[in-house]
Amino acid sequence: MKQSVEAIPVARSQRDGAQADPRLAWWREARFGMFIHWGLYALLAGRWKGESVPGIGEWIMHRARIPVAEYELLAAEFNPIRFDAAEWVSLAKRAGQKYIVITSKHHDGFCLFDSAVSDYDIIDATPFGRDPLRELADECARQEVRLGFYYSQTQDWHHPDGNGNDWDYDESQQDFGRYLETYVRPQVRELLTNYGPIGLIWFDTPKIISSAQSRELVDLVHELQPDCLVSGRVGNTMGDYASAGDNVIPDGRVDLDWETPATINDTWGFKADDHNWKPAGELIQKLVDIVSKGGNYLLNVGPTAEGVIPESSVERLLAVGDWMQVNGESVYGTVAGPLQGLDGCRCTAKDDLVFLHVFDWPSGGRLEVPWQAAPVHTAFLLADDKRTPLSVENRGVSVVISVPQRAPDPVDTVIVLKQ
Ligand code: JFZ
């Protein structure tokens, strides 16, 4: 399906030309983050009463219409004794991911943190007795990784006034305003008071929330932590940056601050039977494709109920990290490059450098790309520490670069151009 720019709900702040907002500087530099979907659904792992439930794992309560009275019993089984915050943060860093966004409360309503306004949380309802968000916050501070919280502000299939559960509750009897006032706002306050500096709040699926209610949430976040960013899914075209649809990459450059949330297989929450893992090379090319169009890539892991990130995810993230070790300069802090819409090639830029990302290596040792800007006077392989010059021929409407016969990197070879 062709993805137009319209696929991205534009955050109003950006429509007003707030792209110079210095609060986004760390986020624009980061370009690549780790999403973590973790909760009671990991116990079910995509199965309910012995049957595999289709769809994304964290939606199993909804897909199988599991009554609250049954689903909440899972909490007593949730004891992720293998959870290790240092392991998770170290993996993100080795992958080259500069920020982490973890589900503090997803649509099922379970709180992965200690909340004073709910007993349906990891401290009061499970035998685990630890607050993983606290441990992650401490570890992220130690390893200098920004931490963000995903928070489902509208859908809550457990709370009687939350949206989305039409199998236990009668929506006509629900009071969403009361839910926001007595539950959401206090929890957002807890998340932005008890865990130190938070990089962003990733609200999601705004659905029935009104403009005034979205605005009140944005204002609350910025009142508590002025530098904390708010994702575009707070609703009503608000937020500090726009969120593309899940796994959606726009067809072309988008001159906004925007982010694509994406999965490595086909689910956010852990599913034992989802083995459709994308190859590492595909993840690298998606990262570069997104960044070449001006966006960030928020790539997800779904840990198991024991607190372990699946090995298939770990392997791929480490491979992406190996590529980023060599080529990170062509991603971090870059913007959409001057060459757009080329098959088999992407382009990013930073300061006076243009980075050509060659996915499909040309035959015959010559790479020709359209070029009508000031002549290119230097070209070299980013992976070449000696920066051995490549010969360049400026042809007025194109530039021809002499390149090795074989692609130095089969996934993406980066050539640096200087004018
Ligand atoms: C939402 C959640 O429902 C899902 O469980 C996951 O957390 C994902 C990251 O976000 O799913 C969405 C939300 C918005 C779109 C698509 C899936 N959208 O705007 O296309």
Residues whose N, C-alpha, C, O or C-beta is under 5 A from the ligand:
A	BS01	JFZ	E58 D204 G245 D246 P261 W268
